[in-house]
Structure formats: C-alpha cells, structure tokens
Amino acid sequence: MKLYKFRSFGDLDRLLDILVMRRLYCAQPFELNDPFEGVYVSAFYPPSNTRYTSMQGIDAQDHSVTRRERAVWEPGLPGEKLRVCSLSASLKDIRLWSHYADGFRGVAIEVEIPAEAPLHLVTYDTRLHEHPVIVLDPHPKAEKVFTMKTYQWKHEEEYRLLQA
C-alpha cells in the first residue's frame, strides 16, 4: 500500500533515515501533536439491583456513571511501551503540508508499506473512545484507542504503524 510521510528539512536525520536507510521513526504517544492521543474515557457503571445487566440498556447520560479520562500509555496500562508512526493516504490536503512539512517548505515521501506490516486504518468519531470498566476487561486494547481519533483530524486520512 502506498502512503505518504510528510517531513521537514529541519529534521534532516529523520528525513535521511527514511530516504537512505528506508526506516520510519515510531514516536512515543506523548510526542504526537494531538493532545488526545491515546486518551479514552473510562466509564464505571455501578452495580444494578438486577442480577444480570446489559451495557446496551444503560443511558449514556446516566449521572450515576463515573467517567474519567485516561491515557492508554500511562505507566502500567496496555499502551505504555507502544510506539506510533503516522502516515497519510492523502497527498493533497494543504493542512498536512502546513502541519507536518514545515509550513510547505518540506517534502512528502511516498512509502510502500508491505502487506505484512502492522498497519491500522484510523477511524474518526465525534467523541473519545469510551471503555466500560468491568473486572475481566478493565482497560481497552491500546491498538483500539490509538486507531480512533476525533473527527477534526479526518482530513489526514491516517494509517498507523503500531510497534511495541
């Protein structure tokens, strides 16, 4: 699959690493530019009076639910050691050139990603991923959180390589 990596000439080491060594840099989540990278909403639903409950029947506006923003890359959580490389399927959106190619002074490098690479398509939603806290599954999978972003980033048409 052909994707694009936008780079600045200001970071010549990483640019040459792609062009000469044919390697892509995978950043730690807190190095990425979206302040909500790896952030999800942890939702604790209090026990009900019934013996069996279904998450589908619970109202999202229920005020007895405790919600807390957490980052999946916090120490001890599933994405603590995960690294991320972002690529775009789009070459034409000027915002990509502005944000990632040094304000139109950089380059976009076409990269051929092998089929066996751990490549994930990013999906976009109006809100952060919400994960209900249950005993057997207290935290979401890091891959799930890192492949979901808010709709404001949809123009990036992003794919991600995720590496532990």
C-alpha positions in Angstrom: 0.0 0.0 0.0 1.3 3.4 -0.9 1.1 6.1 1.8 2.8 9.4 2.5 5.0 10.7 5.2 5.4 14.4 5.5 8.7 15.7 6.8 10.6 18.9 7.4 14.1 19.5 6.1 14.8 20.8 9.6 15.0 17.3 11.0 17.5 16.0 8.4 18.4 12.9 10.4 14.8 11.5 10.3 14.4 12.6 6.7 17.6 10.8 5.6 16.6 7.7 7.7 13.5 7.4 5.5 15.3 8.1 2.2 18.6 6.3 2.7 18.0 3.7 5.4 14.4 3.0 4.4 13.2 3.2 8.1 10.3 5.1 9.6 10.5 6.6 13.1 7.9 5.5 15.5 7.2 8.1 18.2 6.2 7.7 21.8 2.5 8.7 22.2 3.2 11.9 24.2 5.4 13.1 21.3 2.4 13.3 18.9 0.7 16.6 18.2 -2.9 15.7 19.2 -3.4 16.3 22.9 -5.9 13.4 23.0 -3.6 10.8 21.6 -4.2 7.5 23.4 -6.8 9.1 25.6 -10.1 7.3 26.3 -13.0 7.7 28.7 -13.0 5.1 31.4 -16.7 4.6 32.5 -17.6 2.8 35.7 -21.2 1.7 35.8 -22.4 1.0 39.3 -23.9 -2.4 40.0 -27.6 -2.6 39.4 -30.2 -4.3 41.5 -30.8 -6.9 38.9 -28.6 -10.0 38.8 -27.7 -9.6 35.1 -27.1 -6.3 33.3 -26.5 -5.3 29.7 -24.3 -2.4 28.7 -26.7 -1.7 25.8 -29.6 -0.8 28.1 -27.7 1.9 30.0 -28.3 5.5 29.2 -25.1 7.4 28.2 -26.3 10.4 30.2 -26.8 8.4 33.4 -25.4 10.6 36.2 -24.6 7.6 38.4 -21.9 6.6 35.9 -18.4 7.7 36.9 -16.4 8.8 33.8 -12.7 9.6 33.8 -10.3 10.5 31.0 -7.3 8.2 31.0 -4.3 7.7 28.6 -3.7 4.2 27.5 0.0 4.9 27.6 0.1 5.7 31.3 2.5 3.6 33.3 1.1 0.1 33.9 -1.5 0.3 31.2 -1.6 -1.7 27.9 0.0 1.0 25.7 2.8 2.0 28.0 5.5 0.8 25.6 3.7 1.3 22.3 5.2 3.5 19.6 3.3 5.1 16.7 4.2 6.0 13.1 1.5 8.1 11.4 1.2 8.1 7.6 -1.4 9.6 5.3 -3.3 8.3 2.3 -3.8 11.9 1.2 -1.2 14.0 -0.6 -3.3 17.0 -1.5 -4.8 18.4 1.8 -2.9 21.7 2.4 -3.3 21.3 6.2 -0.9 18.2 6.0 1.7 20.3 4.3 1.3 23.1 6.8 1.4 21.0 9.9 3.9 18.2 9.0 6.0 19.6 6.2 7.3 22.7 7.8 4.7 25.1 6.5 5.0 24.0 2.9 8.8 24.1 3.0 9.2 20.3 3.5 8.5 17.1 1.5 6.0 14.3 1.2 7.7 10.9 0.8 5.8 8.1 -0.9 6.3 5.0 1.2 5.3 1.5 0.1 4.1 -0.4 3.1 4.4 -4.2 2.9 1.2 -6.2 3.4 2.5 -8.0 6.5 3.2 -4.7 8.3 1.2 -3.9 11.5 -0.8 -1.2 9.6 -4.1 0.1 11.1 -6.6 2.4 9.5 -7.6 5.3 11.8 -11.3 5.8 12.3 -12.9 9.2 13.3 -15.7 9.8 15.7 -17.4 12.8 17.4 -16.1 11.8 20.8 -13.3 9.9 22.5 -13.4 6.1 22.8 -15.4 5.1 25.9 -14.5 1.9 27.6 -16.8 0.4 30.3 -14.8 -0.8 33.3 -15.5 -4.4 34.0 -13.5 -6.9 36.1 -12.3 -9.1 33.3 -11.5 -6.2 30.9 -10.6 -3.1 32.9 -8.6 -1.4 30.1 -9.2 -1.1 26.4 -6.7 -2.6 23.9 -4.1 0.0 23.1 -4.5 -0.6 19.4 -8.2 0.2 19.6 -7.6 3.6 21.3 -4.6 4.5 19.0 -6.6 3.9 15.9 -9.5 6.1 16.8 -9.4 9.9 16.7 -11.9 12.8 16.8 -13.4 13.9 13.5 -11.4 17.2 13.5 -8.5 15.1 12.2 -10.4 13.3 9.4 -8.7 15.3 6.7 -5.5 13.4 7.5 -6.8 10.0 6.1 -4.4 8.4 8.6 -2.9 5.0 8.8 -0.7 4.0 11.7 2.1 1.5 12.2 2.0 0.4 15.8 5.0 -1.1 17.4 5.6 -2.4 21.0 
